[in-house]
């Protein structure tokens, strides 16, 4: 007769930790999935039943530290997101009844971009572009002027790719050269048919 059955939570006699019985083997041996997720074979005399219920279970040592760290990291991430949306809510948007002008230069969107990679900066700029485009559509503004700058043209290309993919009926072209040079795109919202 075996002492343990499949699914029993056990502790190890001669080492720290425990696991769950996943298979009953021959000769008083068991296959145990340990806390690291590995299946290891143990003799019956090296195992003891863990009688604690789920509510009695407390994280110990490194598991506790990891759980606390994950909780703090999640709260920090949420605070940073809320702060980001608060700071960029309507920054550098010039509106008239017919037109919205938005400057997507990163220094106008967030307080500091120090330490951010090009991909992260592009993600922030595109998130702001999408939000401002949705505002313009919702307000039924005639046109949206997006100032993206000249640079290497990556942001301009991403904006146009987004428009072509998600809003194929929406017209756009380079904005007024005298006012913006090659650094802005004019999007004609009124041409968009939902």
C-alpha positions as CSV (number, residue, x, y, z in Angstrom):
1,X,0.0,0.0,0.0
2,X,1.4,3.4,-1.0
3,X,1.6,6.2,1.6
4,X,0.9,9.0,-0.9
5,X,-1.4,9.5,-3.9
6,X,-1.2,11.6,-7.1
7,X,-2.0,15.2,-6.3
8,X,-0.7,15.1,-2.7
9,X,1.3,18.1,-1.6
10,X,4.5,17.0,0.1
11,X,7.6,18.4,1.7
12,X,11.1,16.9,1.4
13,X,12.8,15.5,4.5
14,X,16.4,16.1,3.6
15,X,16.1,19.3,1.6
16,X,14.3,22.6,1.5
17,X,11.0,22.9,-0.4
18,X,8.3,20.6,-1.5
19,X,6.1,19.7,-4.4
20,X,3.2,17.6,-5.7
21,X,3.1,13.9,-6.4
22,X,2.6,13.5,-10.2
23,X,3.1,9.7,-10.5
24,X,3.3,6.7,-8.2
25,X,6.3,4.5,-9.2
26,X,7.3,1.0,-8.1
27,X,9.3,0.1,-5.0
28,X,7.9,3.0,-2.8
29,X,9.1,5.6,-5.2
30,X,7.3,8.7,-6.4
31,X,7.7,11.2,-9.2
32,X,7.4,14.7,-7.7
33,X,7.0,18.0,-9.5
34,X,9.1,20.3,-7.3
35,X,8.5,24.0,-6.8
36,X,10.8,24.8,-9.8
37,X,8.6,22.8,-12.1
38,X,10.9,19.8,-12.5
39,X,9.9,16.2,-12.1
40,X,12.2,14.4,-9.7
41,X,12.1,10.8,-8.4
42,X,12.1,10.4,-4.6
43,X,11.9,7.5,-2.2
44,X,8.9,7.4,0.2
45,X,11.1,7.8,3.3
46,X,12.4,11.1,2.0
47,X,8.9,12.6,1.7
48,X,6.3,13.9,4.3
49,X,2.7,14.9,3.6
50,X,2.2,18.7,3.7
51,X,-1.1,19.1,5.6
52,X,-1.3,22.8,5.4
53,X,-4.4,24.1,3.7
54,X,-4.2,26.8,1.0
55,X,-5.2,29.6,3.4
56,X,-2.5,28.5,5.9
57,X,0.2,28.5,3.2
58,X,2.6,31.4,3.5
59,X,5.3,32.3,1.1
60,X,8.7,32.0,2.6
61,X,12.2,33.2,1.7
62,X,12.9,34.0,-1.9
63,X,9.3,33.3,-3.0
64,X,8.0,35.9,-0.6
65,X,10.6,38.5,-1.8
66,X,9.7,37.8,-5.5
67,X,6.0,38.1,-4.8
68,X,6.5,41.4,-3.0
69,X,8.8,42.7,-5.7
70,X,6.3,41.8,-8.4
71,X,3.5,43.5,-6.5
72,X,5.6,46.7,-6.1
73,X,6.6,46.6,-9.8
74,X,3.0,46.3,-10.9
75,X,1.9,49.3,-8.7
76,X,4.9,51.4,-10.0
77,X,4.0,50.5,-13.6
78,X,0.4,51.6,-13.0
79,X,1.5,54.9,-11.4
80,X,3.9,55.6,-14.3
81,X,1.1,55.0,-16.8
82,X,-1.3,57.3,-15.0
83,X,1.4,59.9,-14.7
84,X,2.1,59.6,-18.5
85,X,-1.5,60.0,-19.4
86,X,-1.9,63.0,-17.0
87,X,1.1,64.8,-18.4
88,X,0.3,64.2,-22.1
89,X,-3.5,64.5,-22.0
90,X,-3.8,67.6,-24.2
91,X,-0.3,68.9,-24.3
92,X,0.8,71.0,-27.3
93,X,-2.5,70.6,-29.1
94,X,-3.7,73.8,-30.9
95,X,-7.4,73.6,-31.8
96,X,-9.7,75.6,-33.9
97,X,-13.2,74.6,-35.1
98,X,-11.8,73.3,-38.4
99,X,-8.3,72.2,-37.5
100,X,-6.2,70.5,-34.7
101,X,-2.5,70.8,-34.8
102,X,-0.4,68.3,-32.8
103,X,3.4,68.3,-32.2
104,X,4.7,64.8,-31.8
105,X,8.3,65.8,-31.0
106,X,9.1,63.6,-28.0
107,X,10.3,66.5,-25.8
108,X,6.8,68.0,-26.2
109,X,5.1,64.8,-25.1
110,X,7.0,63.7,-22.0
111,X,9.2,65.5,-19.4
112,X,12.3,63.4,-20.2
113,X,13.1,60.7,-22.6
114,X,16.6,60.1,-21.2
115,X,17.4,56.4,-21.3
116,X,14.6,55.6,-23.7
117,X,15.4,53.7,-26.9
118,X,14.3,54.7,-30.3
119,X,11.5,52.0,-30.3
120,X,10.2,53.3,-27.0
121,X,10.1,56.9,-28.2
122,X,8.3,55.8,-31.4
123,X,5.7,53.9,-29.3
124,X,5.0,57.0,-27.2
125,X,4.7,59.2,-30.3
126,X,2.4,56.7,-32.1
127,X,0.2,56.3,-29.0
128,X,-0.2,60.1,-28.9
129,X,-0.9,60.2,-32.6
130,X,-3.6,57.6,-32.4
131,X,-5.2,59.3,-29.5
132,X,-5.2,62.7,-31.2
133,X,-6.6,61.2,-34.4
134,X,-9.4,59.6,-32.5
135,X,-10.1,63.0,-30.8
136,X,-10.2,64.7,-34.2
137,X,-12.6,62.0,-35.7
138,X,-14.9,62.2,-32.6
139,X,-15.0,66.0,-32.8
140,X,-15.6,65.9,-36.6
141,X,-12.7,68.4,-37.2
142,X,-12.0,69.1,-40.8
143,X,-8.2,68.4,-40.6
144,X,-5.5,67.3,-38.3
145,X,-2.0,68.7,-38.7
146,X,0.6,66.3,-37.3
147,X,4.1,67.7,-36.8
148,X,6.5,64.8,-36.9
149,X,9.7,66.5,-37.9
150,X,12.0,65.6,-40.7
151,X,14.6,63.4,-39.1
152,X,15.1,60.0,-40.7
153,X,11.4,59.9,-41.6
154,X,10.6,56.9,-39.4
155,X,7.7,58.6,-37.5
156,X,6.3,60.0,-40.8
157,X,6.4,56.5,-42.4
158,X,4.7,54.9,-39.3
159,X,1.9,57.6,-39.3
160,X,1.2,57.0,-43.0
161,X,1.4,53.2,-42.5
162,X,-1.2,53.5,-39.7
163,X,-3.5,55.7,-41.9
164,X,-3.2,53.4,-44.9
165,X,-3.9,50.3,-42.9
166,X,-6.7,51.4,-40.5
167,X,-8.2,54.4,-42.4
168,X,-7.7,53.7,-46.1
169,X,-10.4,56.1,-47.1
170,X,-8.8,59.0,-45.2
171,X,-6.8,61.4,-47.4
172,X,-3.5,62.9,-46.3
173,X,-0.6,64.8,-47.8
174,X,2.4,66.9,-46.7
175,X,1.3,70.0,-44.8
176,X,1.9,73.6,-45.9
177,X,5.6,73.7,-46.8
178,X,6.0,77.4,-46.0
179,X,4.8,76.8,-42.4
180,X,6.1,73.3,-41.7
181,X,8.7,72.4,-44.3
182,X,8.7,68.6,-44.8
183,X,8.1,68.0,-41.1
184,X,4.3,67.7,-41.0
185,X,1.4,65.8,-42.5
186,X,-2.1,67.2,-43.0
187,X,-4.8,64.6,-42.6
188,X,-8.3,65.4,-44.0
189,X,-10.7,64.1,-41.4
190,X,-13.8,65.1,-43.3
191,X,-13.0,62.7,-46.1
192,X,-13.1,59.7,-43.7
193,X,-16.2,57.6,-44.1
194,X,-16.9,55.2,-41.2
